[in-house]
């Protein structure tokens, strides 16, 4: 497993976050790390837990080297084998209950090793408020060193945050991730294409572990090439997706369905749906001279920008349904055909009402007489004719009439319906 094999074990191995690493190293050098507990916050995959582990190991190290853990002393060896007695790492998502935290606090007075207990809480935002409160006194008394790793800093109690030193991590830059992936390729003697590495990096969204896992997945089937990345990771389908978008703009239903059918043999409906949205966003980025991913086909995109106005593209973006979370093959086909109709004016957002022949509809002011409201008014077909106050009165009348009718236990369901309709006449 590449992600485990190449997991950083020193601050120097960690990519990015230079200023935070410098602070941790200085704390180890001068021994001031015992004065605080710490919160390490940042987006998913930014290296929070990795930094926390290295910092905790350096705190316990018998012979730290320039602020780095030596990784060869008994303490470091025990740390790697998970036998370090004064350190615990807990997943707060599964061990964040108040009883579990109380059990930890109760053992603090029985420490036989003469050092402070260090506990790393991963996903610490999942801890209950009560369990966080249990830690307030031990943290304030400096009888425990906590390292809270969280993606949601706002869910940490204000009282906890005031007692801790907080570090907020940024996303890892693509440049740093590319450097790490190329280093792994060299170490593993993998033949790689620079463009393929860029595609993987763009797709991972600043998450180093995801990028390394994607690299390993492709390496199991062959060299790291754009063809293999496209085939096995579903990355690099920008040309086909842009072709789909171009045919939607051209109102070409036949070619649109043909491209969509081909894509459905290669990608999942959800992946296609998200790719359409991503490529629409990248089109807008290109129009506004902003940076786009390396996997985005800029040549094809420029053809679209040349052939259609910015307003056409914006109109397509605005009409694309961005709220669907779960989509099937048939949902996707329906969404695309609906998008075609919307863009080219064949779809009206105004509901069509059918009326009986010879019925004349005139514009009148909203009805104010509650008793004159019809069931259609009550059902919301004409919401402008019902105020909040009158609506509550209508509901009250309906309940009263239902009650009076239902009190006759001998009345059949048909009689009930007939009686109810007569009430409205």
N, C-alpha and C positions, 0 to 999 in steps of 0.2 A: 504494500500500500504506500504510494508515493507521499500522501499527505502525512502519514505517521513517520515514514523514513526521513522526510525532509522537514519535520517540525522543528522550529528554532529551539535551541537549548541555552542560548546566551542572548543578551540584549543586542549584541552585534549581529546576530543572525536574523533578527526581526527587521523586516523591511518597513520603511516609513517611520513616522512618529519620533523623529530625532530629538525634539525638545523634551518630550516626555521621558524618553530613555535616559537622557542626560540628568533629569531630576531624580529618577530612581537610582541611578549610579551614584550620584552625589549623596543621596540618603544612606546608601550602603557604606560609602567611604567614611562618612563622619558619624555613623551610628545613630543618626536621628530618626531612623525608620520606626523606632519603638514609640515615638511620641504621638502617632496618629493611626487612625484606620483610613482606608482608602476606598474611593469609588472610581471604577474605570468604566466609562460609558462610551458608547459609540455604535455605529450601524452594524448590522449583521455581517460577520466575516472580516471585521477590521483588525482583529488580533487582540481583543480584550482579555480573553482567558489565557492566551499564550503569554502575554505580558505579565499577568497576575501570577502565573505559575513560576516564571523566571524570577520575579521579584520576591516571591515567598521563599524560593530555594536559596536565593542570595542572602535573605535575612537569616536563614538557618545554617548557612555554609560555615564550616570551621576555618576555612582559609580563603576568603574572597580575594579575587585578583582584580585590582583596580575597579572595584564596584561590581565585578561580574562573579557569578558563582563558579567555583573551580571545577565542579562536576566530577571530582575524583575522591573527595573526602568521604568519610563514613556517612555524614549527614546527607550529602548529595546522592550517594549511592542508595541510601535508604529511601530518599525522596523518589528516585526513579523506580524503585521496587515497591513503592507505596507502603513502606514500613516506617516512615518518619513519624515519630510519636507526638511531636508538638505541632503537626500540620494535618489539617483535614480539608478535603475539597468536596463540596456537596452541591448537587444539582437542586437548586431551590424550587424548581418546578415540581419535583417529586418529594422533596424533604423540606418544605417551607412552613410546616405547621407549628403552632405555638408550643405544643408538647415536645416536639423534636428540638426546638431551640432552647427550651427550658432545660432539657436533659444535658445539653452542652454547657450551659451556664452553671448548672449544679456541680459539674466536675471541675470547674476552674479552681476551686479551693483545694483540690487534691493533686495539683501538679507536682510530680516528684522530680522533674527534670531541670528545674531552676530557670526555665525560659518561658517566655510568653507563648500562649497558644495562638497559632495563626490559622484562621479559617477562611477559605476562599468560597464565596457563595456565587455559583454560576447561575445566570438567569435570575438574579436577585429581585427583579421587579415582580416575580411571581410569589414572593413571600407575603403573607398576610400582614395587615397593619399591626395586629396584636403581636405577631412573632417579631416584627421589627422593633416594637416597643420593648420587648424583653431584653434586647441588646443595648438599649440606651445607656443603662447604668454601667455595665462592663466596659463599654467603649469609652465612656466619660472618665471612668476610673483608670483607664489604660491597663486593665487586667487582661485584655484580649486584643489581638490585632485582626481586624476584619478586612477582607478585600472583596468588595461587592462588584461583580461584573454584570452590567445591564445594558440592554438596548433601549430601555425606556426610563430615562433618568427621572422623568416627571412622576413616576409611580413610587419612587423612594420617598419615605417620610421626610418632611422638612427637618425634623429633629435629628434624624440620622445624618442628613446631608450637612447640617451645621456642625456635626462632630467629626466629620471626615474631610479629607483632602480629595477634591474631585478632579479627575482628568477626563477630558472629552476627546475622543479620537476622531479623526477624519477618515474618509474612505481612502483605501490604498490607491495610488495613481496607476493608470494603465502602464506607464513607463516602468514602474517598479515591478509590477506583475509580469510583464514581458521579460524583464531581466531574470526573475526567478524561474520562469518556465524554460527559458533558454539554458539556464544553469543546470536544471534537471535533465534536459535533453542531452547536454554534454556529458553529464555524469552517468546517464543510463545508455549512452552511445546510440541515441535515437536520431534518425535522419529527419530533419524538420524543414518546413517551408516557413519563412518569416511571415508571409501573409496569413498562413493558417494559425500561427501563434497569435497574430493580431486579432483574428476572428474570435478565437477562444477567449481572449482577454476582453474584447468588447462585450461578449455575451455574459461574462461572469458578474458584471456590475460592481467591480471593486472587491469581490470576495475571492481571496487568494485560494482558500481550500477548494472552492468550487472549480476554479480554473485548473488547479492541480489534478483534481479528480477527472475533469474533462480530458485533460492531456493524457492521463493514464488510460482512460477508456478507449481513446483513439489508438494509443500505442499497442493495445492488445490485438488490433486487427491489421496493423500495418504502419507505414510511415506517417508522420504528421504532415499531411498534405491537405490542400483545400478540398479536393474531391472526397477524401475520407472524413474530414470535418463536416462537410455538407451532408454526406450519406449517413454518418453515425451519430451526429449531434444535432442535425436539423438546422445548422447554421449556414448562411450564405445563399438563401433563397430569395434575395432581394430582387434579382432580375425578373424572376417569375411573378413575384408579388407586385412589382411595379408594372409589369405587363397587364396584370389583372386590373390594377387601378387605371391604367391608360384606357383600357377597353370600357371600363365603367364611364369614364369621362367622355368617350367617343360614342356612348349609347349603343355599343355592339354586344347585344345579348348573347349571340352565338359564341363568339370568341371568349367572352367572359365566362360562360358556363364550361367551355372546353378547357380553359386554363384552370378553373376551379376544380374540375373533375380530375385533372392530372395531379394537382397538388394534394388532393384527398387520398391519392394512392401513396404519397410520399410522407405526408405530415398528418398529425392529428388535427381535427377541426379546431380545437382550442389554440394550437400553435399557429394555424393559418390565420385565425381571427386576430390573435395578438400581433402577428407579423404585419397584417394589413394596417393595424393601428400604428405600430412602430414605424412603418415605412411612410405613412401619411405624416407623422410627426417629423420624420427626417426630411421629407419633402419641404415642409415649412421651414425647417432649420436651414436647408440649402437655399431657399428663396431669400432668407434673411441673412445669408452669409455666415451662418454659425457652423461649428464643427459637427461633423456626422461620423458615425462608426466606419471603420475601414471595410466592413462587409457590405456596406451600402453601395449599390451600383450607381455611382454618380453620373456616368455616361448616359444610362437609361433615364435617370432622373432629370438630367438637363434637357433631354428630348421632350419630356413631359412638360417641363417648365416653359420650353420654347413654343410648344404646340398649343398650350392652354394658358389662360390668364391666371394670375394669382387669385382672383376672385373665384374662378372655377374650382381651384384646389381648395381654397378656404371653405367654399360651399360644401364640397365633398367631406372635408374634415368635420364640419359642424353637423352634418346629417348622419355621420357614422355613429352607430349605437355603441357607446363606450361602457355601458353598465353591465353587459352580459358576463357572468362568471362561469357558467356551465353551458356548454354548447355542443350539440351533436352534429353529425353530418347534415341532417335535414334542416336543423336550425340554421346552420351556416348558409346553405343554399337559399333558404327563405330570406335571411338577412341581406344577402348580396342582391337578390332580385328586388327586394324592397328598397335597397339603397339606390339601385338603378332608377326605380320609379320616382323616388324622392328627388334625386339630383336633376332629373329631366322633367319634373313638373307633372308626372302622372299620378302623383299621390297627394291627396288633400288631407290636411290635419283636421278639417272640419267634418264632424260626423254627419252622415247623410240620413235624413229622416223621411220616411215615406208617409204620405198622408192620403186619406180617402179622396176619391174623385169629387169635384165640386166643392171641396172644403176650402174656404178662403181664409188665409192667415194674414192677420194685420198686426202691425207693431203697436203694442199697447204698453202702458206703464205697468210695472210689477203689481200683482194683486196684493191687496192689503187685507181683504176679508178672508180670515182663516178658514171659515166653513165653506168658502167657494173654491178652495184648492182641490185639484183633482189628484187621483193616485199617481198620475204621471209627474205632476209637480213634486209630490212627496218623494218619488223614487229618484229625483235628481236630474230628470231630463231637461228641466228648465230651472236650474239652480238660482238664477237671478230673481225668480218670482217668490222665493222663500227666504225670509230673514231668519236669523238665528232664533229669535224669540218665537216667531210663528211656527218654525219647525218643531220646537219643543211642544207647542200647543197641539200641533197635528199629531205628534207621536203619542201625546197623552190621550187624545180623542180616539186614536186607533186602539190603544190598550184598553180604554173603557169599553169600546164597542165589541172588541174581541172577548172581553170578560163577560159582557152581558149575553153574548151569543153562546159562549161556551158553557154557561151555567145550565143550559138545557141539555142534560146528559143524553136525551133520546134523539138528539139531532144528528143526522148522518153527515159525513164529510161533504157530500154534494150540497146538502141543505145549508151547511155552514158557509160554503163558498157563495151560494146564491144569496144567503142572508147578508153576508159581508159586502157583496157587490151592490146590493140594494141600499145598504147604509150610505154608500157614496153617491147614489143618484139623487 
